Amino acid sequence: MQRHNNKIPEDMESATTREFWEKSQPLPVWRKICFAIGGAPYQITSTVLGFFMSIFLLEVAQVDPSHVSVIVFGGKLWYAMTDPVCGYLVNRTKPSSWGKYKPWILLTMPFACVTYLCFWAVPDYSQQGKLWWYLVFYCLFQGFLSGVHVPYTSMTMSLSENQRDRDSITVYRMVAEAIGVMTGVIIQGHFIKKHRTAGSCEKGSSSSNQSSPSGDNIINQIGSYHDASVTIICIYVICILICFYGTKEQKVNHMAPEDGFFLGLQKVLFFRPYVKLSMSVLFLSVAISITQGNLALFCTHTLGMGRHFSTFITIIMASTICSLPIWHLVQKRIGKKKTFAAGMLLFIPVLLSQSYLGDNFYVYTVVLVLAGLSIAVSLLLPWSMLPDVIDEFYITHGEHRDAIFYSFYVFFNKLATGFAVASSQFALKFGGYRVGVCQQPPSVGRALRYLMIPGPVVAVVIALVFLAQYPINDTKARLNAQKIKEKQSTTF
C-alpha cells in the first residue's frame, strides 16, 4: 500500500503559522478605538429617540398619545423583526476583500441617515396622516439601523479570538457608546432647550397658565429639531467611516455549519445559557426603557423641574462614562455575573426613591448619579458576557452562529423597549394627557410617578432571577477559551 506524505509544504506551513500567530497577537489600541467609534452613532440616535421622541411627537408634532404608542411600539416591533432578518442575511453573506460585516455597515448608512432626517420633519397632515408619516419613517430608520448595528456587533468575534481582547474591545466600545449617548443628549438638548415651551410648565411658573404654545414657538421648535438632526447625521457619517477604514476583520478559523439557518436558529434559541442571559437583559431593558422614555415628562409634570431636563441627562451620562472603567475593574475582580447582579441591585433603590422625590435639584442629582452607575453595568456586562455564551455554544455544537446570537440579542432588547414605551403612552392617555397644552392636569403627574416605580422594580427582580440561573462563570469562560485555543493550535 502506498504511503501518503501528509507533510505540509514549507512555504504553506510558514504562511499558516504566521497567520495563526498574527491572530494570537494583542489587537492594537488604535484599531480598538476605531471599532469603538463605530458604536457611537447607534447610541447617539437611539438615545435621542429614547429621550426626545415622545416629547417631540406630543409637544411639537402634537400627535395623540394613543397614536404615539402605536408609532413607538410598531417601530420597535418592526426593528425587532428586522434584526433576525438582517442576522440571517449577514450570516449568509460571503466575505469580500473588505470582510464579511464591514460592507453592510457602509452600504446601509446612507439610507439610515435619510430616514432619520425625515422622521424629525413635521408635515401639515391630519392626526391619521401624521400617524402614518412617523410610523413609516420610524420603521424605515429602525430597519436600516439594523443593517448597521447587527453586523457591527457581530464583528466583535472576527476582530480577535483572544478573550482578553474581546473584553477590552467591549470596554472601549461601551465607553465610546456612552460618550455617544452624552453627545446626542448635549446636541439635542442644546438645540431644543431654549424653544421648549413645556419646560416652563412648572409649579409657580408665570407661564404655566398658557393653554398652548404659540405658532412662532412651534416653528422655532421644528427648526431646532431639524438643526439637531442634521448635526447628528454628520457625526454619524464620520464615525461609520472611521470604523470602516480603521478596522480589519480576521479570517476566523471556525467550522462551517452543516445544517440550515433555521435549524441553527433552533439550536441558538434553545441554548440554555443564551436563554437565561437574554431574558435577564430583556427585563432589565424594560425597566431602563420605561425610566428613560418618561424622564422628560416626569421631570416636567411630576417634579416641576423640566427646565433642568438636559442637565439631568448629562449628569446620568457623566456618571455612566466615569463608572465604566470602575465596573470593568470590579468585573475582573469578582466576575461578570456578580458585577451584573450588583448593578441591577443598585438600580432598585434608585427606582423606589421616585416615590418620595420632590422638586429638590440636589437630591435628584444624587439619585441620577446612582442611576448612572446602574446604567453603566447594563451597557457593559450584557455585551461582555455574550462572547462567553458564543464560545460555550462552539464547544457544545462545534460551530459558530455569531450573527444569529447578536441579532436576537438585539431583538429581545428592542421588543422590551417597544413594549415599555408604548405602554407608557397608554398610561399617559388614561392619565388625561392633553395634546398641545402647556399645563397638564395633576393626574398626569401621578400617572408618571406610578410608571417610574412598580413596573420597573418588578422587571429588575425578574431579571435578577434569570441571571441567578445563568450557568457560565468566569472560570468556565476561561476554560472554554483555552479549549478553543488548543483546538485551533491542533488544526494548525
JOLIN-V609047 format. One record per backbone hydrogen bond with DSSP energy under -0.5 kcal/mol. NH is the residue of the N-H (numbers start at 1). CO is the residue of the C=O. E is the energy in kcal/mol with one decimal. If there is no record, write none. Layout:
# JOLIN-V609047
<<NH | CO | E> <NH | CO | E>>
This chain:
# JOLIN-V609047
<<4 | 2 | -0.5> <6 | 4 | -0.8> <13 | 9 | -3.0> <14 | 10 | -2.6> <15 | 11 | -1.9> <16 | 12 | -2.7> <17 | 13 | -2.9> <18 | 14 | -2.5> <19 | 15 | -2.3> <20 | 16 | -2.3> <21 | 17 | -2.4> <22 | 18 | -2.2> <23 | 19 | -2.0> <24 | 20 | -1.1> <25 | 21 | -1.1> <31 | 28 | -0.5> <32 | 28 | -1.7> <33 | 29 | -2.4> <34 | 30 | -2.1> <35 | 31 | -2.4> <36 | 32 | -2.6> <37 | 33 | -2.4> <38 | 34 | -0.9> <38 | 35 | -0.8> <39 | 36 | -1.8> <40 | 37 | -1.2> <41 | 37 | -0.6> <43 | 39 | -1.4> <44 | 40 | -2.9> <45 | 41 | -2.4> <46 | 42 | -2.4> <47 | 43 | -2.5> <48 | 44 | -2.1> <49 | 45 | -2.4> <50 | 46 | -2.5> <51 | 47 | -2.9> <52 | 48 | -2.7> <53 | 48 | -0.5> <53 | 49 | -1.4> <56 | 52 | -2.3> <57 | 53 | -2.8> <58 | 54 | -2.5> <59 | 55 | -2.5> <60 | 55 | -0.7> <60 | 56 | -1.5> <61 | 56 | -2.8> <62 | 56 | -0.5> <63 | 57 | -3.7> <67 | 64 | -0.7> <68 | 64 | -2.3> <69 | 65 | -2.2> <70 | 66 | -1.4> <71 | 67 | -2.6> <72 | 68 | -2.9> <73 | 69 | -2.6> <74 | 70 | -2.6> <75 | 71 | -2.4> <76 | 72 | -2.6> <77 | 73 | -2.7> <78 | 74 | -2.4> <79 | 75 | -2.6> <80 | 76 | -2.8> <81 | 77 | -1.9> <82 | 78 | -2.4> <83 | 79 | -1.5> <84 | 80 | -0.9> <85 | 81 | -1.4> <86 | 82 | -3.0> <87 | 83 | -2.6> <88 | 84 | -2.5> <89 | 85 | -2.3> <90 | 86 | -3.0> <91 | 87 | -2.3> <92 | 88 | -1.3> <93 | 89 | -0.6> <93 | 90 | -1.0> <96 | 99 | -1.9> <99 | 96 | -0.8> <104 | 101 | -0.6> <105 | 101 | -1.4> <106 | 102 | -2.0> <107 | 103 | -2.6> <108 | 104 | -1.9> <109 | 105 | -0.7> <110 | 106 | -0.6> <112 | 108 | -1.8> <113 | 109 | -2.1> <114 | 110 | -2.1> <115 | 111 | -2.1> <116 | 112 | -1.8> <117 | 113 | -1.9> <118 | 114 | -2.0> <119 | 115 | -1.6> <120 | 116 | -1.0> <121 | 118 | -1.5> <123 | 121 | -0.5> <125 | 123 | -1.9> <130 | 126 | -2.9> <131 | 127 | -2.1> <132 | 128 | -1.8> <133 | 129 | -2.3> <134 | 130 | -2.6> <135 | 131 | -2.0> <136 | 132 | -2.5> <137 | 133 | -2.3> <138 | 134 | -2.0> <139 | 135 | -2.3> <140 | 136 | -2.6> <141 | 137 | -2.4> <142 | 138 | -2.5> <143 | 139 | -2.4> <144 | 140 | -2.5> <145 | 141 | -2.4> <146 | 142 | -1.5> <147 | 143 | -1.2> <148 | 144 | -0.6> <148 | 145 | -0.8> <149 | 145 | -3.2> <150 | 146 | -2.2> <151 | 146 | -0.5> <152 | 148 | -1.4> <153 | 149 | -2.8> <154 | 150 | -2.2> <155 | 151 | -1.4> <156 | 153 | -1.4> <157 | 154 | -1.2> <158 | 155 | -1.0> <159 | 155 | -0.9> <159 | 156 | -0.7> <160 | 156 | -0.8> <161 | 23 | -0.6> <166 | 162 | -2.2> <167 | 163 | -2.5> <168 | 164 | -2.6> <169 | 165 | -3.2> <170 | 166 | -2.3> <171 | 167 | -2.0> <172 | 168 | -2.5> <173 | 169 | -2.7> <174 | 170 | -2.8> <175 | 171 | -2.4> <176 | 172 | -2.4> <177 | 173 | -2.7> <178 | 174 | -2.6> <179 | 175 | -2.5> <180 | 176 | -2.2> <181 | 177 | -2.4> <182 | 178 | -2.3> <183 | 179 | -2.8> <184 | 180 | -2.6> <185 | 181 | -2.3> <186 | 182 | -3.0> <187 | 183 | -2.7> <188 | 184 | -2.6> <189 | 185 | -2.9> <190 | 186 | -2.5> <191 | 187 | -1.9> <192 | 188 | -2.1> <193 | 189 | -2.0> <195 | 192 | -0.9> <196 | 192 | -1.1> <196 | 193 | -0.7> <197 | 195 | -0.9> <199 | 196 | -0.8> <200 | 197 | -2.1> <201 | 198 | -1.6> <202 | 200 | -2.0> <205 | 202 | -2.0> <208 | 205 | -1.3> <210 | 207 | -1.3> <218 | 214 | -2.0> <219 | 215 | -2.1> <220 | 216 | -2.2> <221 | 217 | -2.3> <222 | 218 | -2.5> <223 | 219 | -2.3> <224 | 220 | -2.2> <225 | 221 | -2.3> <226 | 222 | -2.0> <227 | 223 | -2.6> <228 | 224 | -2.2> <229 | 225 | -2.2> <230 | 226 | -2.2> <231 | 227 | -2.1> <232 | 228 | -2.3> <233 | 229 | -2.2> <234 | 230 | -1.9> <235 | 231 | -1.7> <236 | 232 | -2.5> <237 | 233 | -2.4> <238 | 234 | -1.9> <239 | 235 | -2.5> <240 | 236 | -2.1> <241 | 237 | -2.2> <242 | 238 | -2.0> <243 | 239 | -2.2> <244 | 240 | -2.6> <245 | 241 | -2.4> <246 | 242 | -1.7> <247 | 243 | -0.9> <250 | 158 | -2.6> <252 | 250 | -1.5> <254 | 252 | -1.9> <264 | 260 | -2.0> <265 | 261 | -2.7> <266 | 262 | -2.0> <267 | 263 | -1.9> <268 | 264 | -2.2> <269 | 265 | -2.7> <270 | 266 | -1.2> <271 | 268 | -1.5> <272 | 270 | -0.7> <274 | 271 | -0.6> <275 | 271 | -2.2> <276 | 272 | -2.5> <277 | 273 | -2.2> <278 | 274 | -2.7> <279 | 275 | -2.5> <280 | 276 | -1.8> <281 | 277 | -2.3> <282 | 278 | -2.6> <283 | 279 | -2.2> <284 | 280 | -1.8> <285 | 281 | -2.3> <286 | 282 | -1.7> <287 | 283 | -1.7> <288 | 284 | -2.4> <289 | 285 | -2.7> <290 | 286 | -2.2> <291 | 287 | -1.7> <292 | 288 | -3.0> <293 | 289 | -3.0> <294 | 290 | -1.1> <295 | 291 | -0.6> <295 | 292 | -0.9> <298 | 294 | -2.9> <299 | 295 | -2.8> <300 | 296 | -1.7> <301 | 297 | -3.1> <302 | 298 | -1.6> <303 | 298 | -2.2> <305 | 299 | -3.8> <307 | 199 | -0.5> <308 | 305 | -1.7> <309 | 306 | -1.6> <312 | 308 | -2.6> <313 | 309 | -2.1> <314 | 310 | -2.1> <315 | 311 | -2.1> <316 | 312 | -2.2> <317 | 313 | -2.5> <318 | 314 | -2.5> <319 | 315 | -2.3> <320 | 316 | -2.2> <321 | 317 | -2.8> <322 | 318 | -2.3> <323 | 319 | -1.6> <324 | 320 | -1.0> <324 | 321 | -0.6> <325 | 321 | -0.6> <327 | 323 | -2.8> <328 | 324 | -2.0> <329 | 325 | -1.8> <330 | 326 | -2.4> <331 | 327 | -2.8> <332 | 328 | -1.7> <333 | 329 | -1.3> <334 | 330 | -3.0> <335 | 330 | -0.5> <335 | 331 | -1.8> <339 | 335 | -1.6> <340 | 336 | -2.6> <341 | 337 | -2.1> <342 | 338 | -2.3> <343 | 339 | -2.1> <344 | 340 | -1.8> <345 | 341 | -2.5> <346 | 342 | -1.9> <347 | 343 | -1.0> <348 | 344 | -0.9> <348 | 345 | -0.6> <349 | 345 | -0.7> <350 | 346 | -0.9> <351 | 347 | -2.0> <352 | 348 | -2.5> <353 | 349 | -1.9> <354 | 351 | -1.3> <355 | 352 | -1.7> <356 | 353 | -1.5> <357 | 353 | -0.8> <360 | 358 | -0.6> <361 | 359 | -0.7> <364 | 360 | -2.0> <365 | 361 | -1.6> <366 | 362 | -1.6> <367 | 363 | -1.8> <368 | 364 | -2.3> <369 | 365 | -2.0> <370 | 366 | -1.9> <371 | 367 | -2.0> <372 | 368 | -2.2> <373 | 369 | -1.4> <374 | 370 | -1.6> <375 | 371 | -2.4> <376 | 372 | -2.0> <377 | 373 | -1.3> <378 | 374 | -2.0> <379 | 375 | -1.7> <380 | 376 | -2.3> <381 | 377 | -2.1> <382 | 377 | -0.5> <384 | 380 | -1.4> <385 | 381 | -2.2> <386 | 382 | -1.3> <387 | 383 | -0.6> <388 | 385 | -0.5> <389 | 385 | -1.4> <390 | 386 | -2.2> <391 | 387 | -2.2> <392 | 388 | -2.1> <393 | 389 | -2.3> <394 | 390 | -2.1> <395 | 391 | -2.3> <396 | 392 | -2.1> <397 | 393 | -3.3> <398 | 394 | -1.9> <400 | 255 | -0.8> <405 | 401 | -2.3> <406 | 402 | -2.6> <407 | 403 | -2.5> <408 | 404 | -2.2> <409 | 405 | -1.5> <410 | 406 | -2.0> <411 | 407 | -2.0> <412 | 408 | -2.3> <413 | 409 | -1.5> <414 | 410 | -2.8> <415 | 411 | -2.4> <416 | 412 | -2.0> <417 | 413 | -2.1> <418 | 414 | -2.8> <419 | 415 | -2.1> <420 | 416 | -2.4> <421 | 417 | -2.5> <422 | 418 | -2.3> <423 | 419 | -2.3> <424 | 420 | -1.5> <425 | 421 | -1.7> <426 | 422 | -1.8> <427 | 423 | -1.9> <428 | 424 | -2.0> <429 | 425 | -2.0> <430 | 426 | -2.3> <431 | 427 | -1.7> <432 | 428 | -0.5> <432 | 429 | -1.2> <433 | 428 | -2.3> <435 | 433 | -0.5> <436 | 58 | -0.7> <437 | 434 | -1.3> <438 | 211 | -0.8> <439 | 210 | -0.7> <440 | 438 | -0.6> <444 | 441 | -1.7> <445 | 441 | -0.8> <446 | 442 | -1.9> <447 | 443 | -2.3> <448 | 444 | -2.2> <449 | 445 | -1.8> <450 | 446 | -2.3> <451 | 447 | -1.9> <452 | 448 | -1.6> <453 | 450 | -0.8> <454 | 450 | -0.6> <455 | 450 | -0.6> <456 | 451 | -0.5> <457 | 453 | -2.0> <458 | 454 | -2.3> <459 | 455 | -2.3> <460 | 456 | -2.2> <461 | 457 | -2.1> <462 | 458 | -2.3> <463 | 459 | -2.1> <464 | 460 | -2.1> <465 | 461 | -1.8> <466 | 462 | -2.0> <467 | 463 | -2.2> <468 | 464 | -2.1> <469 | 465 | -0.8> <469 | 466 | -0.8> <470 | 467 | -1.5> <473 | 471 | -0.7> <477 | 473 | -2.1> <478 | 474 | -2.3> <479 | 475 | -2.1> <480 | 476 | -2.4> <481 | 477 | -2.1> <482 | 478 | -2.0> <483 | 479 | -2.2> <484 | 480 | -2.4> <485 | 481 | -2.1> <486 | 482 | -2.4> <487 | 483 | -2.2> <488 | 484 | -2.3> <489 | 485 | -2.3> <490 | 486 | -2.3> <491 | 487 | -1.9> <492 | 488 | -2.2>>
